[in-house]
């Protein structure tokens, strides 16, 4: 007789039930009870051990999901031997690592010093006595040996005093005229354009909290209260708001938009503990544009409001946040193979069969690397030729493996994710302009995560919205290879000078030179 009733959760209750079964000479049921309890304990043990390993890895281990191809191949060979089939698993595809290479000079010894840096030549002369030869003749200079030292001069503050000249007629003693006031980023405020740009860049590019910024500025001279710096950040966000709105419009016009989100702690006296958990969404569009959007909750209302009536491709993970968005029918879902692969990487520690899925997915990315630099039509043709068979083979393996995998195990969860997302994951075979993953959007959100680890929280919902505005403009600067301080200072000066809103698109990062010439 199989035990089908829910098992007691208390040790004493289990012992009592076990004793009762033995007393009644129901030994088979007692054995089944013992077997069920042990199976449940082992399953819970494996699940908790897996969670503990993931937590320890997240806290102390390497964050990369990249696997050693040799180790992956070893797992695959073990699986082949276990099932006795040569084609039971694919060959491991080496993953090409992204190498951070230092810029070296032709001799390969030192980093290259940019030519744009100012040079100061210091000429060193021998002692005067050494300039006279032993024969009594004066030695002449026949050349110089050169070497370079990269020096640093700490940033300096300066005060610009504007004197507005006034003129009047001596004879009439009337008709006084005065020079117009200078343009300022904040009307009647203290900071110049360069200082306000520095505050914004330090906080949202260099991730410096305002109290540390105050200390850094104080070492250079002025004592600027944190509250004053916060007011300047608010003023800067307000000034750059129209730029962020134009970037938002460009993202929404993109053929495909990638989206992801990350939590953000926001101070709120009305919540227990004095804070709440909001969410910062990132929307990555074409032409290296990214817009950040803060929402007070992680609910689907944020993405649904952002996309509005837009119709087109949206690439995201399978988070429940985006389900209502895709249910509306206007946004067509594109799956993320990196998210799918992540589940199998986590499951690999408890079930080596996950290596098969990892190897198949690696082949999909390898085909896309071969398609780098090709047109969307050429990439789609290559995918249909090389990726489609891999996609079909992975689907067959998932269906077969799911029959024997425990649903609640790490591998079972990975298989369930793949099955639920199978159609969305296969969309890359329909259109060559679609990417395999939304990793680029994840990288864009990483800047917010790094900043969050430094300044810890936003002071209010409005402060988080201001942060989203500034992250939008400096994030687009980063994607387009534009130096943020130079761009922010230039744009703030143009906006303060009365730049026309109809030409706001000319001020976007990467278009400053065109705007200046117009």
Secondary structure as the mmCIF struct_conf table of DSSP 4:
data_model
#
loop_
_struct_conf.conf_type_id
_struct_conf.id
_struct_conf.beg_label_comp_id
_struct_conf.beg_label_asym_id
_struct_conf.beg_label_seq_id
_struct_conf.end_label_comp_id
_struct_conf.end_label_asym_id
_struct_conf.end_label_seq_id
BEND BEND1 UNK A 5 UNK A 5
HELX_LH_PP_P HELX_LH_PP_P1 UNK A 6 UNK A 8
BEND BEND2 UNK A 9 UNK A 10
HELX_RH_AL_P HELX_RH_AL_P1 UNK A 11 UNK A 23
TURN_TY1_P TURN_TY1_P1 UNK A 24 UNK A 25
HELX_RH_AL_P HELX_RH_AL_P2 UNK A 27 UNK A 60
BEND BEND3 UNK A 61 UNK A 61
HELX_RH_AL_P HELX_RH_AL_P3 UNK A 69 UNK A 83
TURN_TY1_P TURN_TY1_P2 UNK A 84 UNK A 84
TURN_TY1_P TURN_TY1_P3 UNK A 86 UNK A 87
BEND BEND4 UNK A 88 UNK A 89
HELX_LH_PP_P HELX_LH_PP_P2 UNK A 90 UNK A 95
HELX_LH_PP_P HELX_LH_PP_P3 UNK A 101 UNK A 103
STRN STRN1 UNK A 104 UNK A 104
TURN_TY1_P TURN_TY1_P4 UNK A 106 UNK A 107
BEND BEND5 UNK A 108 UNK A 110
STRN STRN2 UNK A 111 UNK A 111
HELX_LH_PP_P HELX_LH_PP_P4 UNK A 112 UNK A 114
TURN_TY1_P TURN_TY1_P5 UNK A 115 UNK A 116
BEND BEND6 UNK A 117 UNK A 117
HELX_RH_3T_P HELX_RH_3T_P1 UNK A 128 UNK A 131
STRN STRN3 UNK A 132 UNK A 132
TURN_TY1_P TURN_TY1_P6 UNK A 134 UNK A 135
BEND BEND7 UNK A 136 UNK A 136
HELX_LH_PP_P HELX_LH_PP_P5 UNK A 137 UNK A 137
STRN STRN4 UNK A 138 UNK A 138
HELX_LH_PP_P HELX_LH_PP_P6 UNK A 139 UNK A 139
STRN STRN5 UNK A 166 UNK A 167
TURN_TY1_P TURN_TY1_P7 UNK A 170 UNK A 172
STRN STRN6 UNK A 177 UNK A 178
HELX_LH_PP_P HELX_LH_PP_P7 UNK A 179 UNK A 183
BEND BEND8 UNK A 185 UNK A 186
TURN_TY1_P TURN_TY1_P8 UNK A 187 UNK A 188
BEND BEND9 UNK A 190 UNK A 190
HELX_RH_AL_P HELX_RH_AL_P4 UNK A 193 UNK A 204
TURN_TY1_P TURN_TY1_P9 UNK A 205 UNK A 205
BEND BEND10 UNK A 206 UNK A 206
HELX_RH_AL_P HELX_RH_AL_P5 UNK A 210 UNK A 220
BEND BEND11 UNK A 221 UNK A 221
HELX_RH_AL_P HELX_RH_AL_P6 UNK A 226 UNK A 252
TURN_TY1_P TURN_TY1_P10 UNK A 253 UNK A 253
BEND BEND12 UNK A 254 UNK A 255
STRN STRN7 UNK A 256 UNK A 267
TURN_TY1_P TURN_TY1_P11 UNK A 269 UNK A 270
BEND BEND13 UNK A 271 UNK A 271
HELX_RH_3T_P HELX_RH_3T_P2 UNK A 272 UNK A 274
STRN STRN8 UNK A 275 UNK A 285
TURN_TY1_P TURN_TY1_P12 UNK A 286 UNK A 288
STRN STRN9 UNK A 289 UNK A 295
BEND BEND14 UNK A 296 UNK A 297
BEND BEND15 UNK A 299 UNK A 299
TURN_TY1_P TURN_TY1_P13 UNK A 300 UNK A 300
HELX_RH_AL_P HELX_RH_AL_P7 UNK A 301 UNK A 307
TURN_TY1_P TURN_TY1_P14 UNK A 308 UNK A 309
STRN STRN10 UNK A 312 UNK A 315
BEND BEND16 UNK A 318 UNK A 318
HELX_RH_3T_P HELX_RH_3T_P3 UNK A 320 UNK A 322
HELX_RH_AL_P HELX_RH_AL_P8 UNK A 323 UNK A 327
TURN_TY1_P TURN_TY1_P15 UNK A 328 UNK A 328
BEND BEND17 UNK A 329 UNK A 330
STRN STRN11 UNK A 331 UNK A 334
HELX_RH_AL_P HELX_RH_AL_P9 UNK A 337 UNK A 347
TURN_TY1_P TURN_TY1_P16 UNK A 348 UNK A 350
TURN_TY1_P TURN_TY1_P17 UNK A 352 UNK A 353
HELX_RH_AL_P HELX_RH_AL_P10 UNK A 354 UNK A 370
TURN_TY1_P TURN_TY1_P18 UNK A 371 UNK A 373
BEND BEND18 UNK A 374 UNK A 374
HELX_RH_AL_P HELX_RH_AL_P11 UNK A 376 UNK A 382
HELX_RH_PI_P HELX_RH_PI_P1 UNK A 383 UNK A 387
HELX_RH_AL_P HELX_RH_AL_P12 UNK A 388 UNK A 401
TURN_TY1_P TURN_TY1_P19 UNK A 402 UNK A 404
BEND BEND19 UNK A 405 UNK A 405
TURN_TY1_P TURN_TY1_P20 UNK A 407 UNK A 408
BEND BEND20 UNK A 409 UNK A 409
HELX_RH_AL_P HELX_RH_AL_P13 UNK A 410 UNK A 420
TURN_TY1_P TURN_TY1_P21 UNK A 421 UNK A 421
HELX_RH_AL_P HELX_RH_AL_P14 UNK A 422 UNK A 425
HELX_RH_3T_P HELX_RH_3T_P4 UNK A 426 UNK A 429
TURN_TY1_P TURN_TY1_P22 UNK A 430 UNK A 430
TURN_TY1_P TURN_TY1_P23 UNK A 432 UNK A 433
BEND BEND21 UNK A 434 UNK A 434
BEND BEND22 UNK A 436 UNK A 436
HELX_RH_AL_P HELX_RH_AL_P15 UNK A 439 UNK A 455
STRN STRN12 UNK A 458 UNK A 458
BEND BEND23 UNK A 459 UNK A 460
HELX_RH_AL_P HELX_RH_AL_P16 UNK A 461 UNK A 479
TURN_TY1_P TURN_TY1_P24 UNK A 480 UNK A 481
HELX_RH_AL_P HELX_RH_AL_P17 UNK A 484 UNK A 496
TURN_TY1_P TURN_TY1_P25 UNK A 497 UNK A 498
HELX_RH_3T_P HELX_RH_3T_P5 UNK A 501 UNK A 507
BEND BEND24 UNK A 508 UNK A 508
TURN_TY1_P TURN_TY1_P26 UNK A 509 UNK A 510
HELX_RH_AL_P HELX_RH_AL_P18 UNK A 512 UNK A 517
#
